[in-house]
Amino acid sequence: MSATALLLNIKCRKPSASTLRNWVIKNGYHAYVQVSSKEGNGNWCIIIDESVSIGQEKLLLVLGLRLNNWQFNKAISHQDVSVLYIGIASSWKSEAIEEVLIGVAKKVKVSYCVSDRGNNIRSAIKKIGMLHIFDCSHEFAGGLESIYGKDDQYMNLMKTMGMLKKKWVVSKYAHLMPPKQRTKARFQNSFPLIDWIEKQEKHWDILDPHTQKELSFLKDNEALIADLILLRNMIKEMSSILKKEGMNKDTLQQCRAILEASTTTENTRKYGLYIQKLWLHYDTLLKDNTFICCSDIIESYFGRYKQKIKSNGMQAITETVLEMCMWGQEITQASIKIAMETVKLKDVEVWKLENTTPSILQIRKKFFEQKGTKMAA
């Protein structure tokens, strides 16, 4: 609190937690409504995605990055983007997403849109004729799923590691147990498992006989594991290029060279063919252009927000979501002063009523506040 008072150059009693929360939300709201084409008067790349369910709702988020001064020499961070749209609904149909994109296009001058291949988002982008660049992370994960999604050996390996984790979680071997496997987007998050396997192999000689016996299934899957390690290295190398330098003729050629040099087994050759087929989309599109082709930053927003809310099944997305509009943005005494003077709590309340729904906890509380009757004997 003393830091806040010093920044604002004010003297006041210590405010309550509710007051501090309102201040943060007011600053987020101010940042959200201020973003417009007047800020930079240039071309924008927008990044769109919907979150997994949070309570009974899904969050649709649109981030924008000004292209005029973008150098294509680093991965996108929170400081580089602005939140252009926040939407909350139980589900997002293509028609609703289409309306959102039309609204965003009125707010800023959109050059192209980056997203995964989700049918609803893809359909909406196509309907309004917006240039669609596909997220490379999802493309690479899709290649893995195309090979291993129904592969019995791979599925059995994942199942065995899952069982081992449960077995070791409360044992003296807990420090060696595999990382948790995700049920959703598991192929996008397979690298930690592959890293864990590689570490066990590198330290095999110092593992005790019992641990080696428990991990003997790794020896039974050496060829599969060798392919997975090769694919991981290949994907990391290509991702490092595309996420920093963008997609253009030169970077695409570099990635194709990586594929050609690394596809030495049947499964890696299948993977190479899958990715090369996806990249045909860019052969006539690239010309002399460079495109952002990664939406990792939006996944970062979703992850950070979900960490801030309780995951007990009784929560909903609230007006606190406006806080994300301030993430990574420069906060100055002048900007805080403007937000405090121009944004009223009534403005936030109106936004809340128009964009959020009561949480399960609120609905439950309201229900049990009603006067009921005793059950008949």
Secondary structure as UniProt FT lines:
FT   HELIX           2..8
FT   HELIX           17..34
FT   TURN            37..40
FT   STRAND          43..50
FT   TURN            55..56
FT   STRAND          57..66
FT   TURN            68..69
FT   HELIX           78..80
FT   STRAND          82..89
FT   HELIX           94..107
FT   STRAND          109..115
FT   HELIX           119..127
FT   TURN            128..129
FT   STRAND          132..134
FT   HELIX           136..148
FT   TURN            149..150
FT   HELIX           152..168
FT   TURN            169..170
FT   TURN            172..173
FT   HELIX           174..176
FT   TURN            186..189
FT   HELIX           191..202
FT   HELIX           204..206
FT   HELIX           209..214
FT   HELIX           216..220
FT   HELIX           222..245
FT   HELIX           249..262
FT   HELIX           266..283
FT   TURN            284..285
FT   TURN            287..288
FT   HELIX           296..308
FT   HELIX           319..326
FT   TURN            327..328
FT   HELIX           333..342
FT   HELIX           345..355
FT   HELIX           360..368
//
